[in-house]
Amino acid sequence: MIATVAFDADETLVDTPAAVTAGLTALVGELAVPDLTVEAFRTDANDCWAEIPEKSAREIRTVATLRTLKRFGLGHELERMIEIFFEVRFANSRPYAGVVETLEKLRPEYQLGYATNANSEAHRCGLKDQFAFEIYALRTGIPKKPAVAFYAAVAEAAGDRPEEIVYVGDSYEHDIVGPAAYGMRTVWLNKKGLPVPGETQPDAVIDNLMELPRILAGWR
């Protein structure tokens, strides 16, 4: 029996790429420096996510932003730029179309959880009061996905056995391989129609979250 459905946040429920682009665009407009582009900030951010994945999302963004600013002789602007970035980023953080409606369909049947590596707090992303529990990695000692302790924290917060929990997300490594190894069922939100990149098979693959109620109903 499925008792709990736990969701990843960024790019699963929350349109983080659009919000981040808005934040970076605000920085470029504020600084108004020739050749300083959104892509310059984005490239450094991508590099830093690969170099220091164990750090918090805010720490990674800060390191990346400083790297970009220093290249243009603007390192002294870091604190102000980080404040602007996050203000605009969260002002533009919204769930994808159909997400709230899908959660409303699921809530009468399942306990819903929100479990993320990043800093997209549900109440700041248009998802206030949608979940029975929320887990944010690196807070209260919880490590980031794919650490086993992250999924253990999900199970503890849910109050259910792993086999009673479905984890839903867009990252194959974090939202499929990790939860499956812990004994959870998994649903891969695969919007690009990519082939499964490893040996672990998701229990279901969807390209739109609105398919989820039908999938779960078939597992009763």
C-alpha positions, -999 to 999 in steps of 0.1 A, spaced: 0 0 0 12 35 -9 8 58 21 31 88 12 42 105 -20 73 126 -16 84 151 -42 117 167 -53 113 204 -57 134 221 -84 124 212 -120 99 187 -106 74 210 -89 90 244 -91 101 261 -124 134 270 -109 152 277 -143 128 305 -151 132 320 -116 170 318 -117 171 334 -152 150 362 -138 175 366 -109 205 367 -132 188 391 -156 183 414 -127 220 413 -118 230 421 -154 206 450 -155 217 464 -122 254 462 -130 251 473 -167 286 463 -176 296 456 -212 301 419 -219 286 409 -185 258 386 -195 233 361 -180 253 334 -197 285 345 -179 268 340 -145 252 308 -157 285 292 -169 302 299 -136 272 286 -117 272 253 -137 309 249 -130 305 255 -93 276 230 -90 300 204 -105 329 214 -83 313 217 -49 280 198 -50 282 190 -13 277 227 -4 243 243 1 226 259 -29 231 294 -14 268 287 -9 272 275 -44 254 305 -58 276 328 -38 308 312 -49 297 313 -85 286 349 -84 318 360 -68 337 342 -95 318 361 -122 320 394 -105 358 392 -99 364 385 -136 349 420 -142 365 437 -113 333 438 -93 340 415 -64 330 442 -40 295 440 -52 290 405 -41 268 410 -10 245 434 -28 242 412 -59 234 381 -38 207 400 -20 192 411 -53 195 377 -69 176 358 -42 150 385 -38 142 383 -75 147 346 -77 121 339 -50 97 365 -63 96 346 -96 96 310 -81 64 294 -90 51 258 -95 47 245 -130 12 246 -145 -9 218 -132 12 211 -101 -12 225 -75 -41 208 -92 -23 175 -91 -14 178 -55 -50 186 -47 -61 154 -64 -35 133 -45 -40 148 -10 -72 129 -1 -55 96 -8 -19 101 3 3 120 27 24 144 6 60 154 13 85 179 -1 121 168 1 149 188 -17 186 193 -18 182 230 -26 167 261 -10 133 263 -28 113 266 4 77 256 -4 61 287 11 83 309 -11 75 290 -43 37 291 -44 33 259 -24 25 270 11 5 245 31 6 218 4 27 192 23 25 172 55 62 175 59 91 194 43 128 184 42 157 206 32 191 190 30 219 204 51 194 216 77 193 199 111 222 176 100 204 160 70 229 153 42 222 160 5 208 134 -19 219 108 -28 231 101 8 211 72 24 205 94 54 184 118 33 159 91 23 159 78 59 149 113 70 120 112 45 108 79 58 111 92 94 92 123 86 65 103 68 62 78 96 60 50 70 82 21 58 102 28 27 80 4 6 50 26 15 66 57 0 68 68 -36 95 93 -45 89 115 -75 116 136 -92 134 146 -123 169 136 -113 178 99 -122 206 97 -96 189 116 -68 153 108 -73 154 72 -87 186 55 -79 189 68 -43 153 62 -32 151 28 -49 182 16 -31 165 26 1 134 5 -8 111 32 -20 91 31 -52 100 57 -77 85 78 -105 109 95 -129 96 128 -143 114 126 -176 103 156 -196 129 151 -223 121 115 -230 157 104 -222 166 67 -220 171 53 -185 208 60 -180 217 32 -156 207 -2 -143 181 10 -118 147 11 -134 121 36 -122 88 20 -113 71 45 -136 82 71 -161 61 102 -168 67 133 -189 41 154 -171 33 155 -134 -4 154 -142 0 118 -152 9 109 -116 -26 103 -101 -33 77 -128 0 59 -122 -5 58 -84 -41 46 -88 -28 16 -106 -7 6 -77 -35 4 -51 
